[in-house]
Amino acid sequence: MNADDARLQTLSFDFYFTLVCMVLVLLIGRYVISKLKVLQDYNIPEPVVGGIIVAVIIFVCYQYLHIEFRFDSSLKDPLMLAFFSSIGLSADFASLKKGGKMLGIFLIFVAILLLLQNIIGLGVSYAMGQNPLLGMLGGSITMSGGHGTGAAWAGVFKDPPYNFAAATEVAMACATFGLVMGGLIGGPTARYLIKKYNLKIPGIKQDYNSKHGFETPNKERLITPISFVESLALIALCLLIGTLLSSYNKSFFPSFNLPTFVYCLFTGVVLRNALSAFNIHKVFDREVSVIGNVSLSLFLAFAMMTLNLWQLVALALPMTLILIAQAICMITFAIFVTFRFCGRDYDAAVLAAGHCGFGLGATPTAMVNMQTVTSHYGPSHMAFIIVPLVGAFFIDIINAILIQSVLKLLPF
C-alpha cells in the first residue's frame, strides 16, 4: 500500500442518503438549466448537468482532499430496467399503420446508420491502438442509444469478460457530446436542404383541429392513485418477467446473452399489445412515460455523480476523434441518404432533422429539432408520426441486436 492509498479516507453512504443525493443532483441540474439559456436551447437533461457538477466536486475531493465517496447502488439496476420497460409498454403496434411505407424505409436507413457508427468507432479505436470497447461506446451505443443505453451497456462492459474499467465515464461523455451535437446540427441541416433544393413548404399556418397525435389534445386523462398503481404494476411485471427470462437465457443459452434491459423491453411490448388485442386493459401512455422518465432521471443522476473523471484523461484524444467522425458521418448521412431516400421533399427534410436528433442524441432532441423547423416552415405530420416510433422504440431493439452481433466478432 502506497502513501496515497494510506491517506485515502472512504465515506460510505446508505440507501437513504444515496437517494437524497440522486434527487439533489436533479434539483441542482434543474436550477442551473433555468439560469443558462444555452442549456435550455440544446435540451440538456437535468441529471447530466447536475451529475457533472457533483462528479467534479467528488473528483476534487478525491484528488486533493483524499476523500472517496461510495454510494449504495441497489436502486441503479431497477431504475434502469423500469425505464426500458416503459419504452416497451409504449409500443402500440396499431400505431405502425399510421407510418405506412415510409416508416419501413426510414427504419432501414436508421439501421444502416447504426452499423456505420459502430464501424467508425471500432475503426478509429483500432487505428489508435485502443480497446475496441471504446469504439463501441463511441458508436451506436451512445450516439443513437443516448445516456440510458450507454449506461446500460457500460454496466455490461465493466464486468467479465470485458473488464473495461472506464466504461461508464466514456459512455456518459460520448452520450453528452452526442446530445449537444444532435441539437446543433438538426435545424441547420434541414434549412440547408430546404434552401438548396428549393423545397415546397406548407407554410406556418397549422390546423389545430387535426387528429394527429403530436398536437395537444383537448382533454387529458387524469393521473390518479388507482391508475398510477395499475401502470406501476405493469412495469413491475415487466421487471419480474424480464429478469427471469434473462436468468433462464444465461443458464440454457450462454452463447446468446442479451442485456437484461432488452428482455424487459420485449416483455413490455408483448404485454402492451396482448392487453390491447384482448381488450383487457388500455395502457395509460402518458403515465407510463412519467414513471419511465422519472426512473431514467434518477438512474442517470446516480450514473453521473459516480463518474471517475480521472479515468477519462488517457482516453481523451481517441474519444475526441471518434466523436468528431460520428458528427461528420451523421450530417453526411442525413443529407445524402435520409433526405434522398425518404422522398427528397419537405417531409424528408424534417425527417433528416429528426434523424440528426436521435442519431446523435435522443428522441426529445429529435422532437425539438423538428419543432424548430416546422415552426418556421410549417407542419410535417408524417415526420411527427415516424420519428417518435423509431427513435423511442424500434431503434433500441435494432441497436441491441446489432451491438450483440458485433461483440461476437470482437476478441473477448
PECOR-V813668 format. One record per residue. RES is the residue in one small letter. NEAR is the number of other C-alpha atoms within 10 Angstrom. D_FIRST is the distance of its C-alpha to the first C-alpha in Angstrom with 2 decimals. Layout:
BEGIN
RES&NEAR&D_FIRST + RES&NEAR&D_FIRST
END
This chain:
BEGIN
m&5&0.00 + n&6&3.81 + a&7&6.80 + d&10&8.20 + d&9&6.12 + a&9&6.70 + r&11&10.20 + l&14&10.94 + q&14&13.80 + t&12&15.24 + l&10&19.03 + s&12&20.67 + f&15&24.40 + d&12&26.97 + f&13&29.90 + y&11&32.23 + f&12&30.02 + t&19&29.01 + l&19&32.73 + v&10&33.57 + c&19&31.00 + m&23&32.53 + v&17&35.98 + l&17&34.97 + v&28&33.72 + l&23&37.22 + l&16&38.99 + i&18&37.09 + g&23&37.91 + r&16&41.52 + y&13&41.91 + v&17&40.54 + i&20&42.73 + s&13&45.75 + k&10&45.31 + l&10&44.73 + k&11&47.63 + v&11&45.81 + l&16&43.49 + q&13&46.60 + d&13&48.43 + y&17&45.78 + n&17&45.24 + i&20&41.47 + p&21&40.30 + e&23&39.13 + p&28&35.81 + v&24&34.93 + v&24&35.76 + g&26&34.22 + g&26&31.16 + i&23&30.45 + i&18&30.86 + v&22&28.48 + a&20&25.91 + v&18&26.09 + i&13&25.67 + i&20&22.57 + f&22&21.22 + v&15&21.98 + c&14&20.27 + y&18&17.06 + q&14&17.31 + y&8&18.64 + l&13&18.26 + h&16&14.73 + i&17&16.44 + e&16&16.20 + f&14&19.42 + r&13&19.93 + f&18&23.59 + d&15&25.64 + s&17&26.82 + s&11&29.67 + l&15&32.34 + k&18&31.12 + d&14&32.78 + p&15&36.00 + l&22&36.62 + m&23&36.21 + l&28&38.51 + a&29&41.02 + f&26&41.34 + f&32&42.16 + s&30&44.47 + s&29&46.37 + i&23&46.89 + g&30&48.41 + l&29&50.60 + s&23&51.94 + a&23&53.20 + d&17&56.93 + f&15&58.64 + a&10&61.90 + s&12&60.51 + l&15&60.30 + k&9&64.08 + k&14&63.98 + g&18&61.89 + g&13&64.33 + k&10&64.15 + m&17&62.13 + l&20&59.21 + g&14&59.00 + i&13&59.30 + f&24&56.61 + l&19&54.29 + i&12&54.71 + f&18&53.66 + v&26&50.74 + a&16&49.50 + i&12&50.07 + l&22&47.97 + l&22&45.08 + l&17&45.22 + l&18&45.45 + q&29&42.41 + n&22&40.29 + i&17&41.84 + i&21&41.02 + g&26&37.40 + l&25&36.81 + g&16&38.86 + v&21&36.91 + s&22&33.49 + y&16&34.62 + a&10&36.29 + m&13&33.09 + g&10&30.95 + q&15&29.05 + n&14&28.24 + p&21&31.69 + l&23&30.38 + l&25&30.10 + g&26&33.84 + m&26&34.57 + l&31&32.99 + g&34&34.92 + g&30&38.01 + s&32&40.18 + i&30&37.37 + t&32&36.97 + m&36&40.06 + s&32&42.57 + g&30&40.36 + g&26&38.97 + h&30&36.04 + g&24&36.80 + t&24&36.97 + g&28&34.04 + a&27&31.74 + a&24&33.15 + w&23&32.51 + a&24&29.05 + g&19&28.15 + v&18&29.53 + f&20&27.75 + k&15&24.24 + d&12&24.79 + p&9&25.50 + p&9&27.24 + y&14&26.64 + n&14&22.94 + f&18&23.51 + a&15&20.65 + a&20&22.60 + a&25&25.83 + t&29&26.47 + e&21&25.86 + v&28&28.17 + a&29&30.74 + m&26&31.06 + a&25&31.35 + c&27&33.97 + a&31&35.90 + t&22&36.12 + f&20&37.39 + g&30&39.89 + l&30&41.14 + v&20&41.90 + m&23&43.42 + g&30&45.46 + g&28&47.03 + l&17&47.73 + i&19&49.55 + g&32&51.56 + g&25&54.37 + p&15&54.90 + t&22&55.05 + a&28&57.80 + r&16&59.71 + y&13&59.61 + l&23&61.08 + i&20&63.73 + k&10&64.94 + k&9&64.71 + y&11&66.71 + n&11&68.84 + l&14&68.12 + k&12&70.50 + i&16&68.84 + p&14&70.06 + g&12&70.04 + i&13&68.05 + k&12&70.45 + q&13&68.95 + d&10&70.67 + y&10&68.96 + n&10&71.19 + s&12&69.50 + k&10&68.04 + h&15&64.94 + g&10&61.70 + f&12&59.87 + e&13&62.50 + t&12&62.06 + p&13&63.91 + n&6&66.66 + k&6&65.25 + e&8&61.72 + r&9&60.97 + l&10&59.37 + i&12&55.95 + t&10&56.63 + p&8&54.61 + i&9&56.39 + s&15&55.83 + f&16&52.16 + v&11&51.65 + e&17&53.49 + s&20&51.27 + l&18&48.10 + a&12&49.40 + l&22&49.86 + i&28&46.31 + a&17&44.98 + l&18&47.14 + c&29&45.74 + l&25&42.17 + l&13&43.19 + i&17&45.20 + g&23&42.80 + t&19&39.76 + l&15&41.98 + l&16&43.25 + s&19&39.77 + s&15&38.68 + y&12&41.96 + n&17&41.65 + k&15&38.10 + s&11&39.45 + f&9&42.71 + f&11&42.23 + p&11&38.60 + s&10&39.66 + f&12&40.96 + n&13&38.12 + l&18&38.84 + p&17&36.51 + t&22&37.59 + f&26&38.91 + v&21&41.57 + y&25&42.99 + c&31&43.15 + l&29&44.94 + f&21&47.41 + t&24&48.04 + g&27&48.93 + v&22&51.36 + v&17&53.11 + l&20&53.27 + r&21&54.67 + n&21&57.37 + a&13&58.30 + l&13&58.89 + s&16&60.95 + a&13&62.94 + f&8&64.00 + n&9&64.55 + i&9&62.32 + h&13&60.23 + k&11&59.90 + v&20&56.31 + f&17&55.93 + d&15&54.30 + r&14&53.58 + e&20&52.00 + v&26&49.83 + s&17&48.79 + v&15&47.85 + i&20&45.63 + g&23&44.05 + n&18&43.47 + v&15&41.93 + s&22&39.59 + l&22&38.61 + s&24&38.10 + l&22&35.77 + f&27&33.88 + l&28&33.48 + a&28&32.50 + f&25&29.52 + a&26&28.68 + m&29&28.98 + m&24&27.11 + t&22&24.01 + l&24&23.91 + n&18&20.72 + l&19&22.68 + w&13&20.01 + q&15&20.36 + l&17&24.04 + v&8&23.80 + a&9&23.59 + l&14&26.38 + a&12&28.71 + l&11&31.24 + p&20&31.93 + m&23&32.04 + t&15&34.52 + l&15&36.72 + i&23&36.85 + l&26&37.88 + i&13&40.53 + a&15&41.97 + q&25&42.11 + a&21&44.02 + i&11&46.51 + c&15&46.99 + m&26&47.71 + i&23&50.31 + t&13&51.99 + f&21&52.04 + a&28&53.50 + i&21&56.26 + f&13&57.25 + v&18&56.53 + t&27&56.31 + f&24&59.24 + r&15&61.31 + f&15&61.13 + c&19&61.37 + g&12&64.82 + r&18&64.63 + d&18&65.94 + y&26&64.80 + d&24&63.11 + a&26&61.18 + a&31&60.03 + v&34&58.76 + l&28&57.02 + a&34&55.35 + a&38&54.05 + g&35&52.76 + h&36&51.15 + c&37&49.23 + g&34&48.01 + f&31&46.55 + g&34&45.98 + l&35&43.25 + g&29&42.65 + a&29&44.10 + t&26&47.50 + p&20&47.84 + t&28&47.41 + a&31&50.10 + m&23&52.40 + v&20&51.96 + n&30&52.73 + m&28&55.88 + q&20&56.99 + t&17&56.74 + v&24&58.94 + t&23&61.44 + s&13&61.83 + h&13&63.19 + y&19&65.13 + g&17&65.94 + p&23&64.79 + s&21&63.51 + h&17&63.83 + m&18&62.74 + a&24&59.42 + f&23&58.60 + i&19&59.29 + i&22&57.42 + v&28&54.21 + p&18&53.02 + l&21&53.78 + v&21&51.87 + g&25&49.03 + a&19&48.28 + f&22&48.81 + f&18&49.79 + i&20&47.09 + d&22&44.30 + i&16&45.93 + i&15&46.68 + n&20&43.26 + a&19&41.47 + i&12&43.67 + l&17&43.34 + i&19&39.53 + q&14&39.34 + s&13&41.82 + v&14&39.92 + l&13&36.59 + k&11&38.40 + l&8&39.13 + l&10&35.54 + p&7&33.53 + f&9&31.17
END
